[in-house]
Amino acid sequence: MHCVARQVHRLTEATRSCLPSIYNRQKLAMSSAAAPPPAEPEVLQEQTGPLAILTLNRPKALNALTTGMVEDLYKTLKDYENNPSIAAVLIHGAGGKAFCAGGDVKAVVQMSQAGDIEEAMRFFRSEYHLNYKIATLKKPYIAVLDGITMGGGVGVSVHGTFRIATERTVFAMPECAIGLIPDVGGSFFLPRLDNSLGLYIGLTGCRLKGVDMLYAGLATHYIPSSMLPEVQNAMLNTLPSSNKTNTTAQLEISLCSLLNEFQSRAPLPAGELPQHMDTIARIFGGGKKSLEEIYEACKAPDSGGEFCKATAEALSRGSPTSQRIVVEQLHRGASMPLNECLKMEYRLVHHLVAKNQSDFHEGVTATLITRTGAPVWRPSTLKEVPSKKIVEMFEGLPPEQELQLEGNSRPSKL
């Protein structure tokens, strides 16, 4: 566990000929003023010695992932893997507020509503390829989760070798609240958490602090943000100038020892999760519970006071269809390898994206487009969601539409 024109009046030719020098200077000035500044890359790349550093660079959007970003990251990681001068990869977010607040689902829904299903699904297909590349990368991958880390941001971190949480980390998988499902491999890593914690996270979208990520096993280390520059410098001194003679396992052992040493410099702060684990296990655990049983357990007289009340409120905000899917998704994913989990999630997401007026469309529209904050789910209650509909969503797509992945993932670090 430890090892987000102005209009210009046209001059006549006669006027231009009378004032050539003035006009030319004005024209040059206007051209310079009108030209937009060159856009910064959405993913910044640099190499400092043996350490490759990737920066998610959309700070105004809390570093939310676009299709271009995930495709760029995938290609870059493939290049790094074959570069002998790179021993390890570190990824972090720009702006100081977020590592990555998720995927740009607003753009995805707008593409889908415009009828461009293929382009909308391209985002998820590219994202899942990236998730799997991180899991199969033959070099240590260190994600610095210094800020908001949600949805797609979890996908570009949790499958890596090391996940460093800080006092500024805020983790969540809030997909049910927008009519989606906890994807990016959520069906793999969530059911592998202890005491049904993954089902609680997936259904409620609860937020975890950095130290609670460590407790849950979602983070491998907790290090105060003030130490991060020193951590990076120490990595440079620890990593070899060439990894030709160092196996991945050797590099991981060296980095793990380094991160352990930094974590040990200060006592861990108290988390909130440990005091609620028994209640979470009672409500969400005990085999494959139905959603109705989970809801009833939250309302029981001895259910645990304010925590259970907050849990019930969080459940009530989610899409009933999404919640039905999640229970089955995590049940199946518990015994599936990561590549099969991602393929399953791709099928599920395809149904949610391609269907006109799906809960995913409704949830994103209400949350991010019209911003009413009050999505109207269809169906609106659990009992109205047909079991047959849920089963059908897990069925395979036509062969040419299925997700194809390459490589074999390493043993899970969770």
C-alpha positions in Angstrom: 0.0 0.0 0.0 2.8 2.4 0.9 5.8 0.5 -1.2 -9.5 19.7 -13.1 -13.5 41.9 -33.3 -13.5 44.9 -33.4 -14.6 46.5 -36.7 -12.0 48.5 -38.7 -13.2 51.0 -41.2 -11.6 50.4 -44.7 -9.6 53.2 -46.2 -10.1 54.1 -49.8 -7.1 53.6 -52.2 -6.8 57.4 -52.5 -6.5 57.9 -48.8 -4.0 55.0 -48.6 -1.8 56.6 -51.3 -1.8 59.9 -49.4 -0.8 58.4 -46.1 1.3 55.4 -47.0 3.7 55.3 -44.1 1.1 56.1 -41.4 -1.3 53.5 -42.9 1.3 50.8 -43.1 2.3 51.4 -39.5 -1.3 51.3 -38.4 -1.9 48.2 -40.4 1.0 46.5 -38.8 -0.1 47.5 -35.3 -3.6 46.3 -35.9 -2.4 43.0 -37.3 -0.2 42.5 -34.2 -3.0 43.4 -31.9 -5.5 41.1 -33.7 -3.2 38.1 -33.8 -4.1 35.7 -30.9 -1.1 34.7 -28.7 0.2 31.3 -29.4 -1.7 28.7 -27.4 0.3 26.9 -24.7 0.5 23.1 -25.1 -2.1 21.4 -23.0 0.6 18.9 -21.9 4.0 20.2 -21.1 7.0 17.9 -21.5 10.5 18.2 -20.1 13.4 16.0 -19.2 15.6 16.7 -16.3 18.4 14.2 -16.3 16.9 10.7 -16.1 13.4 12.0 -15.0 10.8 12.9 -17.6 8.2 15.4 -16.3 4.7 15.8 -17.7 2.5 18.7 -16.7 -1.2 18.8 -17.3 -1.6 22.4 -18.5 -5.2 23.5 -18.5 -5.3 25.2 -15.1 -8.4 27.4 -15.9 -10.3 24.1 -16.5 -8.7 22.4 -13.5 -6.6 20.4 -16.0 -9.6 18.5 -17.3 -8.5 16.1 -20.0 -9.3 16.6 -23.7 -9.0 14.1 -26.5 -5.9 15.8 -27.6 -4.3 15.6 -24.2 -4.9 11.9 -23.7 -3.7 11.1 -27.2 -0.6 13.2 -26.6 0.1 11.5 -23.3 -0.3 8.1 -24.8 2.2 8.8 -27.6 4.6 10.5 -25.2 4.6 7.5 -22.8 5.3 5.1 -25.7 8.2 7.3 -26.7 9.5 7.5 -23.1 9.3 3.7 -22.8 11.9 3.3 -25.6 14.1 6.1 -24.5 17.1 4.7 -22.6 18.0 8.1 -21.1 14.7 8.2 -19.2 14.5 6.1 -16.0 11.1 7.3 -14.6 8.1 9.5 -15.4 6.6 12.1 -13.1 3.2 13.7 -13.9 1.6 16.6 -12.1 -0.9 19.4 -12.7 -0.4 23.2 -13.4 -2.0 26.0 -11.5 -1.8 24.8 -7.9 -5.5 23.9 -7.5 -5.8 20.6 -9.3 -3.9 17.6 -10.5 -6.8 16.8 -12.9 -10.5 17.3 -12.3 -11.6 14.6 -14.8 -12.4 14.4 -18.5 -13.9 17.2 -20.5 -17.3 15.6 -20.5 -19.0 18.8 -21.5 -17.3 18.6 -24.9 -18.1 14.9 -25.2 -21.8 15.5 -24.6 -21.9 18.4 -27.0 -20.3 16.2 -29.7 -22.8 13.4 -29.0 -25.8 15.7 -29.0 -24.6 17.1 -32.4 -24.7 13.5 -33.7 -20.9 12.9 -33.8 -21.0 9.7 -31.7 -17.7 8.5 -33.2 -15.8 11.6 -32.1 -17.4 11.5 -28.7 -16.4 7.8 -28.2 -12.9 8.7 -29.5 -12.3 10.5 -26.2 -13.1 7.4 -24.1 -11.3 5.0 -26.4 -8.2 7.2 -26.3 -8.5 7.6 -22.5 -8.8 3.9 -21.8 -5.7 3.2 -24.1 -3.8 5.7 -21.9 -5.0 4.2 -18.7 -3.8 0.8 -19.8 -0.5 2.2 -21.1 0.1 3.6 -17.6 -0.6 0.2 -16.1 1.7 -1.6 -18.5 4.5 1.0 -18.6 7.9 -0.6 -18.2 9.2 2.4 -16.2 8.2 3.8 -12.8 5.4 6.3 -13.1 4.9 8.8 -10.3 1.7 10.9 -10.1 1.7 13.9 -7.8 -1.9 14.4 -6.7 -1.5 17.9 -5.2 -5.0 19.2 -5.6 -8.3 18.0 -7.1 -8.1 14.5 -8.4 -11.4 13.2 -9.8 -12.7 10.9 -12.6 -10.3 11.0 -15.5 -7.6 12.4 -13.1 -7.8 9.2 -11.1 -7.4 7.2 -14.3 -4.1 8.9 -15.1 -2.7 8.3 -11.6 -4.1 5.2 -9.9 -2.7 2.7 -12.4 0.8 4.0 -11.9 3.6 2.8 -9.7 3.4 5.6 -7.1 0.6 8.1 -6.2 1.7 10.9 -3.9 -1.2 12.6 -2.0 -0.8 15.8 -0.1 -2.8 17.9 2.3 -4.4 19.6 -0.8 -5.6 16.4 -2.4 -9.3 16.0 -3.0 -10.2 12.6 -4.5 -13.6 11.6 -5.9 -15.3 9.4 -8.5 -18.5 11.5 -8.9 -19.8 9.9 -12.2 -23.2 8.7 -10.9 -24.1 12.4 -10.2 -23.8 13.1 -14.0 -25.4 9.9 -15.2 -22.1 8.2 -16.0 -20.3 5.3 -14.3 -16.9 5.2 -12.4 -14.8 4.2 -15.4 -11.1 4.7 -16.2 -10.6 1.2 -14.7 -12.9 1.9 -11.7 -14.4 -1.6 -12.1 -10.9 -2.9 -11.5 -9.5 -0.8 -8.6 -12.7 0.0 -6.7 -13.8 -3.6 -5.8 -10.3 -4.3 -4.7 -10.5 -1.8 -1.8 -11.2 -3.2 1.6 -14.6 -3.5 3.4 -16.7 -2.5 0.3 -15.1 0.9 0.4 -15.1 0.9 -3.5 -18.8 0.5 -3.8 -19.3 3.4 -1.3 -17.0 5.6 -3.3 -18.5 4.6 -6.7 -22.2 5.0 -5.6 -21.9 8.2 -3.5 -19.1 10.1 -5.2 -17.7 10.9 -1.7 -14.6 13.1 -1.4 -11.5 11.8 0.3 -8.7 13.8 1.6 -5.1 12.9 0.8 -4.4 11.1 4.1 -7.6 9.1 3.6 -6.5 8.1 0.1 -3.4 6.7 1.7 -5.5 4.8 4.3 -7.7 3.4 1.5 -4.7 2.3 -0.6 -5.5 4.6 -3.4 -2.4 6.6 -2.7 1.0 5.0 -2.0 2.4 7.9 -0.1 1.4 11.1 1.8 3.9 13.9 1.6 3.2 17.6 2.5 3.1 19.8 -0.6 5.9 22.0 0.8 8.3 19.0 0.4 7.4 18.3 -3.3 10.3 20.4 -4.8 12.8 18.6 -2.5 11.2 15.2 -3.5 11.7 15.9 -7.1 15.3 16.9 -6.6 16.0 13.8 -4.6 14.6 11.7 -7.4 17.1 13.2 -9.7 19.9 12.2 -7.4 18.4 8.7 -6.8 17.7 7.7 -10.4 20.6 6.4 -12.5 21.8 8.5 -15.5 20.9 5.5 -17.7 18.5 2.7 -16.9 20.1 0.2 -19.1 21.6 -1.7 -16.1 18.6 -1.1 -13.8 15.5 -3.2 -13.9 12.1 -1.6 -13.3 11.9 -3.5 -10.0 15.2 -2.0 -8.9 14.2 1.5 -9.8 10.9 1.1 -8.0 12.6 -0.2 -4.8 14.9 2.9 -4.9 12.1 5.3 -5.4 9.9 3.6 -2.8 12.6 3.9 -0.2 13.0 7.6 -1.1 9.3 8.3 -0.8 9.1 6.4 2.4 11.8 8.5 3.9 10.0 11.7 3.0 6.7 10.4 4.3 8.4 9.6 7.6 9.7 13.1 8.2 6.3 14.3 9.6 3.5 12.5 11.4 0.5 11.7 9.4 -2.5 13.9 10.1 -5.7 12.3 11.3 -8.0 11.2 8.6 -11.8 11.0 8.5 -12.2 7.6 6.9 -11.1 5.2 9.6 -13.9 6.1 12.0 -16.5 5.3 9.4 -15.1 2.1 8.0 -17.3 -0.2 10.2 -20.4 1.7 9.1 -19.4 1.6 5.4 -18.7 -2.2 5.7 -22.1 -2.7 7.3 -24.1 -0.7 4.8 -22.3 -1.6 1.6 -20.6 -5.0 2.4 -21.8 -8.5 3.2 -21.9 -9.9 -0.3 -23.7 -8.5 -3.4 -26.3 -6.3 -1.7 -29.1 -4.8 -3.8 -29.4 -1.0 -4.0 -32.6 -1.2 -2.1 -30.8 -3.0 0.8 -28.1 -0.3 0.8 -30.7 2.5 0.9 -32.6 0.8 3.7 -29.4 0.3 5.7 -28.7 4.0 5.6 -32.1 4.7 7.1 -31.9 2.1 9.9 -32.3 3.6 13.4 -28.8 2.4 14.4 -27.3 3.4 11.0 -24.6 5.8 12.3 -26.1 9.3 12.6 -24.9 12.2 10.5 -22.6 10.1 8.3 -25.4 7.8 7.2 -27.7 10.8 6.6 -25.0 12.4 4.4 -24.5 9.0 2.6 -28.3 8.7 1.9 -28.4 12.3 0.6 -25.4 11.5 -1.7 -27.1 8.4 -3.0 -30.3 10.3 -3.7 -28.5 12.7 -6.0 -27.2 10.0 -8.4 -28.8 8.6 -11.5 -30.8 5.4 -10.6 -29.7 3.9 -13.9 -26.0 4.6 -13.2 -26.3 3.2 -9.7 -27.9 0.0 -11.0 -25.0 -0.4 -13.5 -22.3 0.3 -10.8 -23.5 -2.5 -8.5 -23.2 -5.0 -11.4 -20.1 -3.4 -12.8 -18.1 -3.7 -9.6 -19.4 -7.2 -8.9 -18.1 -8.3 -12.3 -14.9 -6.3 -12.2 -13.8 -7.9 -8.9 -12.7 -11.0 -10.7 -11.6 -9.5 -14.0 -8.2 -8.2 -15.1 -7.8 -4.5 -15.9 -7.9 -4.9 -19.7 -11.2 -6.7 -19.5 -12.6 -4.2 -17.1 -11.7 -1.4 -19.5 -13.4 -3.2 -22.3 -16.5 -3.7 -20.2 -16.5 0.0 -19.3 -16.2 1.0 -22.9 -19.4 -1.0 -23.8 -21.3 0.6 -20.9 -20.1 4.1 -21.8 -21.0 3.6 -25.5 -24.6 2.9 -24.5 -24.7 6.0 -22.3 -23.1 8.3 -24.9 -24.9 7.0 -28.0 -28.4 7.0 -26.5 -30.3 10.2 -27.2 -31.4 12.0 -24.0 -29.6 9.5 -21.8 -29.0 10.3 -18.1 -25.4 11.1 -19.1 -26.6 13.8 -21.5 -29.0 15.1 -18.8 -26.5 15.0 -16.0 -23.7 16.9 -17.9 -26.2 19.4 -19.3 -27.7 20.2 -15.9 -24.3 20.3 -14.2 -22.0 21.9 -16.7 -24.0 23.5 -19.5 -27.3 25.0 -18.3 -26.0 24.7 -14.7 -29.4 24.2 -13.2 -27.9 21.7 -10.8 -31.1 19.6 -11.0 -30.9 16.8 -13.5 -34.1 15.0 -14.3 -33.3 11.3 -14.4 -35.2 9.0 -16.6 -36.3 6.7 -15.0 -36.4 8.7 -11.8 -36.5 5.8 -9.3 -34.7 2.5 -8.8 -37.8 0.4 -9.1 -38.4 1.9 -12.6 -35.1 0.8 -14.0 -35.6 -2.5 -15.9 -33.2 -5.3 -14.9 -33.2 -6.4 -18.6 -32.0 -3.0 -19.7 -29.0 -3.2 -17.3 -28.1 -6.7 -18.5 -28.2 -5.6 -22.1 -25.8 -2.8 -21.5 -23.1 -5.4 -20.5 -23.5 -7.2 -23.8 -20.7 -7.0 -26.4 -20.6 -4.4 -29.2 -20.1 -5.3 -32.8 -16.5 -6.5 -33.2 -15.3 -3.4 -35.1 -16.6 -1.2 -32.2 -15.0 -3.1 -29.3 -12.1 -1.6 -27.5 -8.8 -3.2 -28.4 -5.8 -3.0 -26.0 -2.2 -4.1 -26.2 0.2 -5.3 -23.6 0.0 -7.0 -20.3 -0.5 -5.1 -17.1 1.8 -5.4 -14.1 0.5 -6.7 -10.8 -1.8 -4.2 -9.1 -0.1 -1.9 -6.6 -3.4 -1.5 -4.7 
